[in-house]
Amino acid sequence: MPPLVIVDGHNLLFRAAFGFPTPIKSRSGQDRTATFGFFAIARKAAMGIGEAEWVVFFDGAQGTATRLAEDATYKAQRVLKDPTIFDAMPDIKAGLDLLQIRWLELPTTEADDLISTLVGVEAEQGRQIYIMSMDKDFYQLVNPTTVILNTARKREQWIISHEDILAQYGVLPAQWCDFRALTGDPSDNIQGITGIGPRTAARLLADGMMLEELVDSGRLSGTIEKKVIAGWEKVLQNRHLLRMRLITDAQLANLTTGKITNWLPAQTILSQLNLWE
């Protein structure tokens, strides 16, 4: 089986919409930045990693509903500065159909959970998997055959492996949610324990320790111990919110085909969709 690239669709959409210094317009002056950028960035990644099958997941319109029911502050700080970027979604989906790239969007599900589910299925078969996203939440899914593909970084740093995560943060991917539960995750509006930054969290979780072992480990002392004990329920809730979940949906069962994706230049895609005139 060829490698599988799983794209965090909205993450790529936002990068495409806001990542270019000037708007990209059609011959008639229509702003096509988001659509053009989506396919141009993806194709650049495809050229860099070689032949692979590609699939794309998008967040459902009510994708955060489940986690919001558990914590009303989840992602509450996010304010979309330009909601018109979503106008590009139908064109992007049409382009994916043109390329015969399978995509999925479920109304009440976050793309993260769909990606997590598919990674679990494909990884069991030993398939090489790239998760294309800038979102560090996906670090929890990294293993010897699953890596992060982040082309916003320098070319030699596109791939983020489990060794890279350990070297940079001092924790294993399996500990990522425990680590972030302590430090907090500003991108999701998850507040950690005041006074516990990445270095302290890594020290507390050294040698693969998980949260369940921490209280009786002897590693907590002084002010940090008091803060962790006082905020313990919050820490566990943080981890629960951060953990990606398995989704049961028939559409996931036959999403991958093993067929290598044949990428076209972004301008060609838009031309064939009559978006470049």
Buried (B, 14 or more C-beta within 10 A) or exposed (E): EBBBBBBBBBBBBBBBBEEBEEEBEBEEEBBBBBBBBBBBBBBEBBEEBEEBBBBBBBBBEEBBEBBBEEBEEBBEEEEEEEEEBBEBBEBBBBBBEBBEBBBBBBEEBBBBBBBBBBBEBBBEEEBBBBBBBBBBBBBBBBBEBBBBBBBEEEEEEBBBBBEBBBEEBBBBBBBBBBBBBBBBBEBBBBEBBEEBEBEBBBEBBEEEBEBEEBEEEEBBEEEBEEBBEEBBEBBBBBBBBBBBBEBEEEEBEEBBEEEBBEBBEBBBBBBBBEBBE
